[in-house]
Amino acid sequence: MIENIELKYRVGALLYSPALNRKVADSIIAEKFSQPYSLALCLEDTIADDSVAFAEKQLGSTLRKLLEASHSSKFYVPMIFIRVRSCEQLLRLWKELADCSELITGFIFPKYSVGNADPYNEAMRKINSEAQKPVYMMPILESGDIVEYSTRHTVLSDLKRKIDSVKDLVLNIRVGGNDFSNEFAARRHYDETIYDILPISQLLGDILTVFSREYVVSGPVWEFFSSDNEEWKRGLRNELKLDKVNGFIGKTVIHPKQISVVNEALKVSHKDYEDAKEILNWDENGLQVGKSFAGERMNEVKTHINWAYKTIALAEIYGVN
């Protein structure tokens, strides 16, 4: 179903906004945010229980305003995802927002678990049987049964089977860094990374081990967006560096200031770009190993081919530095 294999890498910096936000449409139309980015309009944790109906109404107003504006002017329209509370809400909103469905790239499912995976998966199959274009899903792995060490590996294996059953509909897999931190009453500061919290680091490693060979897994949210001397940027860059080396691609962000930092981190170095091109263009009948572009490391086709494909895809989207 994914027509362009690069689409999964294009989610990149996913900006979260409460669906109640009345200004987000105007900001998009005025192109106030760094590009590229994706947008998540949230109906879950950011919305009080007694404000859900109003948030749903505002969500519809936001999408319709964007749709109308896109027909009369040219501006960057991000991939837009809706973070829902339940499978029932998902199906109802799909019908209620049918007139602006062309703007909806997909839906985000918080606390996606073995217990609710089947209804969500079936709902997405139904939606795609009706839709004029692919509608994707992005499950968030953040439930307590993943945290529990005695069940973790069984749960992750079961979740993998559930997700594999709708593989063509899954654009990214996301992780709930704040939910995991809450389980351990932990919170990092801007001079620390989530990898410094050992129980969470181990948990993220397990998720990557299970999923990252076949799926794009996006990095956990970074909370800081302001501080003296912009230390928050250095902290985010440090965490993005560790995200990248461990296999996360992209990042959940909660403030527009963070988008440009994430995009810069997603750029590919010139050395990596040249090595990736060389590996992908290697003579299949000749020697399969040789010096890198800069002459400082080894390139071997059989062991670096997957890295090379990913590197070229990221370079085409985010650029080379």
Sequence and secondary structure as in RCSB ss.txt:
>XXXX:A:sequence
MIENIELKYRVGALLYSPALNRKVADSIIAEKFSQPYSLALCLEDTIADDSVAFAEKQLGSTLRKLLEASHSSKF
YVPMIFIRVRSCEQLLRLWKELADCSELITGFIFPKYSVGNADPYNEAMRKINSEAQKPVYMMPILESGDIVEYS
TRHTVLSDLKRKIDSVKDLVLNIRVGGNDFSNEFAARRHYDETIYDILPISQLLGDILTVFSREYVVSGPVWEFF
SSDNEEWKRGLRNELKLDKVNGFIGKTVIHPKQISVVNEALKVSHKDYEDAKEILNWDENGLQVGKSFAGERMNE
VKTHINWAYKTIALAEIYGVN
>XXXX:A:secstr
  SSGGGGGS  EEEEEETT SSHHHHHHTT S SS EEEEE STTS GGGHHHHHHHHHHHHHHHHHHHTTS  
   EEEEE S HHHHHHHHHHTGGGGGGEEEEEETT  TTTHHHHHHHHHHHHHH SS  EEEEEE  HHHH HH
HHHHHHHHHHHHHHTTGGGB  EEE HHHHHHHTT    TTS GGGSHHHHHHHHHHHHHHTTTS EEEEEE   
  GGGHHHHHHHHHHHHHHHHT  SEEESSTHHHHHHHHHHSB HHHHHHHHHHHT  TTS SEEE TTSSSEEE
HHHHHHHHHHHHHHHHHH B 
